[in-house]
Structure formats: C-alpha cells, structure tokens
Amino acid sequence: LSQVAERCREHGMMANIEIKPTTGTGPLTGKMVALAARELWAGMTPPLLSSFEIDALEAAQQAAPELPRGLLLDEWRDDWRELTAR
C-alpha cells in the first residue's frame, strides 16, 4: 500500500482502495486500512475507501472519518440510501 501511495504522490493520481476482508474480519480490516490510508496519503487527496462489507466501511469511518467511503453492491438494493447513511 505504501508503494501505491508513493506512486500516487509522484504522478498526481488518486486512488480507490477496495477493502476486502476475510470472513469475520470486516471491522478490523476496515479500521487498519483506514488508519494506514490516513497516514500514507497525508498531504494528498485522500483515497476513496470502498467495500461490499458494510461493517468494514463503518469501522473505517470510526477510525478515519475524514476519508471518503463508497459502498459497493453486486445487485440493486432498494434500501441503498439507508445503508449509506450508517
């Protein structure tokens, strides 16, 4: 991840980091990715943290609320607005 951040810094690129936790590790993975992203992208446009795992995104929000997040869906859900408001 540090190499990706450095490449973004060198070339003025932005990043979308997809959080892909293994079963049962969503909150911990979300938190750790958010904290690493906050540190590695300091002084740059922050990366978008995205995931299909709502609990990972909630943990990322608690750890680094200033980082943008995006919920990924593999099929349309009528409750998408409620999910993203969490």
ABEGO torsion letter per residue (X at the ends): XAAAAAAAAAAGBBBBBBBBBBBGAAAAAAAAAAAAAAAAABGBBBBBBBBABAAAAAAAAAABAABBBBBBBABBBAAAAAAAAX
